[in-house]
Amino acid sequence: MPVEVLWDERSCPAIRFDMEGSWQWSELLDAFEEAHRMREQRDVHYVIVNHLPGAKPPVGSFWEARRLVERMRLDVIIINAGGNAFIAELVQIVSFLYPKFGARIKMVKTLEMAYSLCAKIEPSFASSRH
């Protein structure tokens, strides 16, 4: 499966998407729906989108990203790990067009950096929710 959804508790409670090879937007939308169901079981504040080497978004990315943002809940922080220059640019554009979403999405180069960022923001994010 090009988009695998799993629990990841390495640095903080998170749901991780492993993006592999060529994937479709419908698979990413399904992954977010699965993540929402998983969050009903546990209080999780982070989604780590791990772009594995060779993972690439399909055609029509801008419009599909817009649709994804419009359907998203804004109670999680999304950390994109890896990805190519196109993914980074897409995140910047969407963040500019949707500032409320943009405040909740981060871009880092590696999964290790995602773990570090998650550990760094976890205490402040948890205290701001209460």
Backbone bond lengths (Angstrom), bond angles and torsions (degrees), N, CA, C in turn:
res aa  C-N    CA-C-N  psi(-1)  N-CA   C-N-CA  omega(-1)  CA-C   N-CA-C  phi
1 M - - - 1.444 - - 1.530 108.85 -
2 P 1.335 118.80 126.86 1.461 121.09 -177.54 1.527 114.82 -66.24
3 V 1.350 119.13 -22.45 1.457 121.95 176.20 1.526 107.67 -125.65
4 E 1.325 115.96 106.16 1.466 121.17 179.20 1.529 108.77 -101.28
5 V 1.329 116.98 136.40 1.460 122.46 -178.92 1.524 107.89 -113.06
6 L 1.353 116.84 127.86 1.451 119.69 -178.99 1.526 111.06 -150.65
7 W 1.329 115.73 160.03 1.473 121.52 173.46 1.514 108.02 -72.84
8 D 1.318 116.55 144.32 1.459 121.28 176.72 1.526 107.38 -143.48
9 E 1.312 116.83 114.58 1.463 120.72 -177.18 1.519 111.87 -118.90
10 R 1.294 116.67 27.41 1.454 119.51 -176.31 1.528 112.80 -61.13
11 S 1.339 118.04 -45.32 1.468 119.23 -179.91 1.523 112.74 -121.10
12 C 1.307 117.60 -22.34 1.465 123.18 176.68 1.528 106.01 -165.40
13 P 1.314 117.97 159.12 1.469 117.94 178.82 1.532 110.26 -61.51
14 A 1.319 115.80 121.94 1.466 120.70 -178.25 1.520 109.75 -146.85
15 I 1.308 114.31 159.95 1.457 121.84 168.47 1.522 104.89 -108.54
16 R 1.317 116.15 130.67 1.466 120.27 -177.60 1.521 109.85 -112.99
17 F 1.314 115.30 135.87 1.464 121.88 171.04 1.517 106.47 -104.84
18 D 1.309 117.68 121.83 1.464 121.16 171.98 1.521 107.40 -96.09
19 M 1.333 115.54 112.89 1.465 122.40 -179.11 1.526 107.23 -95.07
20 E 1.317 115.45 123.07 1.456 119.64 -173.62 1.521 110.56 -133.36
21 G 1.337 116.29 133.97 1.460 120.80 175.81 1.523 112.35 60.26
22 S 1.322 114.77 -148.69 1.463 120.65 178.49 1.517 108.65 -85.99
23 W 1.301 116.24 124.55 1.460 121.36 179.73 1.525 109.17 -124.19
24 Q 1.311 115.64 162.74 1.464 122.09 -179.83 1.524 109.46 -110.42
25 W 1.322 116.80 154.03 1.465 120.64 179.47 1.514 111.96 -62.43
26 S 1.321 116.75 -33.89 1.471 119.15 178.30 1.528 110.50 -61.70
27 E 1.337 117.71 -33.79 1.463 121.09 177.84 1.530 110.98 -68.85
28 L 1.337 116.90 -37.95 1.459 119.62 177.85 1.530 110.59 -69.19
29 L 1.322 117.18 -40.95 1.467 120.12 176.57 1.526 110.48 -61.30
30 D 1.334 116.97 -42.45 1.473 120.62 176.55 1.529 110.90 -61.79
31 A 1.341 116.65 -38.19 1.468 120.72 179.22 1.526 110.43 -63.79
32 F 1.329 117.67 -41.85 1.467 119.90 177.89 1.527 111.06 -65.65
33 E 1.318 117.68 -37.12 1.471 120.35 176.32 1.531 110.28 -63.99
34 E 1.327 116.42 -42.73 1.463 120.17 177.14 1.528 110.82 -62.95
35 A 1.328 116.86 -40.28 1.468 120.76 177.62 1.527 110.80 -61.74
36 H 1.325 117.31 -39.74 1.472 120.11 177.70 1.532 110.07 -62.52
37 R 1.322 116.69 -40.79 1.482 119.65 177.59 1.522 110.70 -65.54
38 M 1.324 117.24 -40.29 1.463 120.89 178.65 1.518 110.62 -63.46
39 R 1.325 117.02 -37.23 1.466 121.11 -178.83 1.523 111.79 -67.40
40 E 1.314 118.06 -18.98 1.463 120.32 175.42 1.527 110.92 -68.53
41 Q 1.328 117.16 -23.82 1.460 122.55 179.32 1.524 112.04 -83.05
42 R 1.337 117.15 -32.14 1.465 121.75 -175.48 1.515 109.74 -147.10
43 D 1.321 115.48 152.58 1.455 121.62 178.12 1.527 108.52 -82.56
44 V 1.311 116.71 103.16 1.459 122.67 -177.33 1.525 108.06 -122.41
45 H 1.325 117.04 134.02 1.460 121.64 -175.67 1.522 113.97 -108.68
46 Y 1.331 117.78 -2.29 1.461 120.61 -173.74 1.521 111.87 -130.97
47 V 1.331 113.87 140.81 1.456 121.48 167.66 1.524 105.30 -121.61
48 I 1.324 116.13 122.16 1.465 121.60 176.90 1.524 106.99 -103.04
49 V 1.323 115.91 117.70 1.465 121.14 177.66 1.523 106.36 -98.12
50 N 1.315 114.99 105.71 1.460 122.87 -174.40 1.522 108.89 -96.83
51 H 1.342 116.66 103.09 1.466 121.84 179.45 1.527 107.66 -84.04
52 L 1.323 116.16 103.70 1.467 120.70 179.82 1.530 109.85 -71.97
53 P 1.344 117.76 156.81 1.467 119.78 179.42 1.533 110.69 -53.25
54 G 1.311 115.34 132.47 1.464 120.64 179.47 1.519 114.37 90.52
55 A 1.327 117.80 -8.36 1.465 120.21 178.11 1.517 108.75 -70.87
56 K 1.317 116.04 134.94 1.457 118.63 -179.80 1.526 109.94 -144.21
57 P 1.319 114.42 140.53 1.466 118.45 179.38 1.527 111.04 -73.27
58 P 1.310 116.74 154.51 1.461 120.42 179.85 1.533 111.79 -80.20
59 V 1.308 114.89 176.42 1.462 122.74 177.44 1.538 109.14 -62.39
60 G 1.307 115.98 150.02 1.464 120.66 177.86 1.511 112.97 81.25
61 S 1.317 117.05 24.19 1.460 121.29 -172.37 1.517 114.24 -60.25
62 F 1.336 117.69 -40.89 1.453 118.42 -176.73 1.531 111.12 -61.72
63 W 1.313 117.43 -48.65 1.471 120.18 -177.58 1.514 111.77 -67.29
64 E 1.308 116.63 -37.16 1.461 119.56 178.81 1.528 111.01 -70.71
65 A 1.330 117.40 -37.28 1.463 120.35 176.85 1.528 109.64 -62.47
66 R 1.300 115.92 -39.88 1.470 120.44 177.31 1.526 110.35 -60.46
67 R 1.320 116.76 -45.63 1.469 121.08 179.20 1.529 111.03 -62.82
68 L 1.318 116.40 -40.36 1.462 121.09 178.17 1.528 110.89 -61.69
69 V 1.334 116.72 -46.82 1.459 121.15 -179.66 1.528 110.31 -60.61
70 E 1.303 117.27 -41.53 1.462 120.72 -178.30 1.526 112.15 -65.62
71 R 1.317 117.77 -24.60 1.471 121.98 179.87 1.521 113.35 -94.72
72 M 1.341 116.88 -10.53 1.464 119.95 -173.79 1.515 112.93 -76.41
73 R 1.288 114.65 151.62 1.457 121.84 169.76 1.519 107.46 -90.37
74 L 1.314 116.21 143.17 1.461 119.97 -174.20 1.518 113.12 -98.70
75 D 1.318 117.14 30.46 1.463 119.23 -178.84 1.520 112.81 -108.24
76 V 1.315 117.25 18.58 1.464 121.55 174.93 1.522 109.02 -131.27
77 I 1.309 115.19 160.19 1.461 121.36 170.84 1.525 106.43 -104.38
78 I 1.313 116.00 129.90 1.462 121.57 -179.62 1.519 107.64 -105.13
79 I 1.310 115.80 123.95 1.462 121.49 178.93 1.522 107.76 -113.38
80 N 1.321 116.78 114.26 1.461 122.10 176.25 1.518 108.54 -88.02
81 A 1.310 115.98 123.39 1.464 121.52 179.84 1.521 108.89 -112.72
82 G 1.314 115.74 127.18 1.456 119.70 -179.65 1.522 109.95 79.92
83 G 1.276 116.08 -146.66 1.462 119.60 -177.24 1.512 109.95 86.65
84 N 1.298 114.05 164.04 1.457 118.83 -177.99 1.524 110.54 -98.46
85 A 1.335 116.15 -174.87 1.464 120.96 -178.28 1.528 110.81 -62.57
86 F 1.317 117.34 -33.16 1.467 120.23 179.34 1.526 110.58 -63.99
87 I 1.326 117.58 -43.82 1.468 121.27 178.43 1.533 109.45 -61.72
88 A 1.316 117.47 -45.12 1.467 121.13 -179.84 1.529 110.49 -60.77
89 E 1.310 116.93 -43.14 1.470 120.88 179.19 1.529 110.93 -66.86
90 L 1.312 117.08 -40.72 1.462 121.18 178.31 1.529 110.43 -61.45
91 V 1.329 116.79 -42.60 1.468 121.06 177.84 1.525 109.90 -61.97
92 Q 1.324 117.83 -42.05 1.468 121.16 179.49 1.530 111.37 -63.68
93 I 1.312 117.39 -44.92 1.470 121.06 -178.29 1.519 110.47 -64.75
94 V 1.319 116.44 -48.06 1.463 120.17 -179.19 1.526 110.39 -63.84
95 S 1.322 116.96 -38.82 1.463 120.65 178.30 1.527 111.55 -63.51
96 F 1.323 116.77 -37.26 1.454 121.14 177.84 1.533 110.92 -67.75
97 L 1.314 116.59 -43.55 1.470 120.80 -177.52 1.526 112.89 -73.88
98 Y 1.320 116.88 -27.81 1.469 122.57 -178.59 1.529 108.43 -126.66
99 P 1.324 118.05 79.82 1.475 120.63 -174.14 1.530 114.20 -57.68
100 K 1.326 118.19 -35.62 1.474 119.06 179.57 1.522 109.97 -64.62
101 F 1.302 116.86 -38.35 1.458 121.12 176.33 1.526 110.00 -71.91
102 G 1.325 115.68 -42.37 1.457 120.62 -177.82 1.512 113.30 -58.70
103 A 1.322 116.84 -31.72 1.460 120.40 178.65 1.526 111.41 -69.46
104 R 1.306 117.82 -16.15 1.468 121.96 -176.02 1.520 113.55 -109.19
105 I 1.310 117.93 3.57 1.464 119.44 -179.59 1.524 109.87 -117.95
106 K 1.317 115.76 134.91 1.462 122.41 -178.60 1.520 108.54 -124.70
107 M 1.323 115.69 154.63 1.456 121.12 179.19 1.514 108.39 -128.85
108 V 1.331 117.27 124.76 1.460 122.66 176.13 1.524 108.75 -131.17
109 K 1.317 116.17 165.94 1.462 119.88 -174.18 1.527 114.85 -82.05
110 T 1.340 117.08 -30.81 1.463 119.25 -174.07 1.531 110.88 -135.59
111 L 1.297 114.90 164.34 1.462 120.49 175.50 1.526 110.41 -64.37
112 E 1.328 117.47 -38.12 1.470 120.74 177.27 1.528 110.99 -59.93
113 M 1.323 116.92 -39.83 1.462 120.63 177.86 1.530 110.51 -67.56
114 A 1.313 116.92 -33.54 1.471 120.38 176.45 1.522 109.68 -64.22
115 Y 1.318 116.93 -42.68 1.469 120.48 178.02 1.530 110.77 -62.12
116 S 1.333 117.11 -43.00 1.462 120.54 179.09 1.523 111.33 -62.79
117 L 1.315 116.59 -44.17 1.464 120.66 179.23 1.518 110.71 -63.96
118 C 1.307 116.57 -42.77 1.467 121.45 179.24 1.525 110.12 -59.99
119 A 1.305 117.55 -44.80 1.465 121.27 -179.68 1.526 111.15 -66.34
120 K 1.332 116.30 -33.62 1.461 120.73 -178.28 1.536 110.97 -72.77
121 I 1.327 118.06 -40.54 1.468 119.03 -176.23 1.510 113.37 -89.55
122 E 1.305 118.55 -15.71 1.474 120.67 -176.25 1.529 113.28 -53.24
123 P 1.328 120.52 -51.17 1.467 119.07 -177.95 1.526 113.65 -60.98
124 S 1.336 117.81 -43.76 1.465 120.12 -178.25 1.528 111.13 -70.48
125 F 1.325 116.85 -37.96 1.466 119.73 -179.99 1.511 110.65 -66.97
126 A 1.330 116.87 -42.51 1.465 120.86 -179.95 1.531 110.45 -62.97
127 S 1.326 117.80 -40.77 1.456 119.29 -178.47 1.526 112.02 -72.74
128 S 1.327 118.34 -27.36 1.463 121.06 179.97 1.530 111.87 -76.17
129 R 1.314 118.01 -15.44 1.465 120.93 -177.77 1.518 111.34 -87.87
130 H 1.325 119.64 -10.31 1.459 121.73 -176.80 1.510 112.36 -107.40
